[in-house]
Amino acid sequence: MTDPKMPSRRALRLLMIMAVSIAVIWVIVFVGENISHSRIKMEQERTGGGVPRPH
């Protein structure tokens, strides 16, 4: 007999899958924001404050 207080293996597996998928999505969003911010910052530094200079 399984202990009724313990969740089933299927429920634990489902929880783990949900937690991992949420973590993966969060990491993708976080890294994507960092990349876009660093690109904007690099572009502003390259153009001297965000205003394109005539060549």
N, C-alpha and C positions, 0 to 999 in steps of 0.2 A: 504493500500500500504506500502511496505517496503521501507526503505530509501536506495536508490541506492549506497550511500557511504559506508553503512555498509555491511560487508561480510555476506553471508548466514550462517544459523546455521550449515549446513552440512560442509561448508568450515571451520568454527571455530572448529567444532568437529574433522575434519581431521587434522587441524593444531595442536590441543591439543594432539591427538593420536601420531602424528609424533614427537612432542616435548618430550612427555613422553617416547616413545620408544627409542629415541636417548639418553635421560638422563639415562634410565635404562642400555642401552648398555655401555655407558661411565662409569657408576658406576661399572658395572661388570668388565670391562677392568681395571679400576683403582684399585679396590679391589684385583683383580687377580694378578696384578703386585706387589702390596704391599705384598701380601701373599708370592709370589715366592721370592721376595727380602728378606723378613724377614726369610724365610726358608734357603736361601743361607747363610745369615748372621749368623743364629744360627748354621748351619753346620760348617761354618768356625771357629766360636768361640769354638765349641765343639771339632774340630779336631786340633785346635791351628794354625789357619792361612790357612786352606784349604788343608794342606798336611796330609793325614791319618797317624796316628802314629801306629806302630806295638803294639799289646797288649801283 
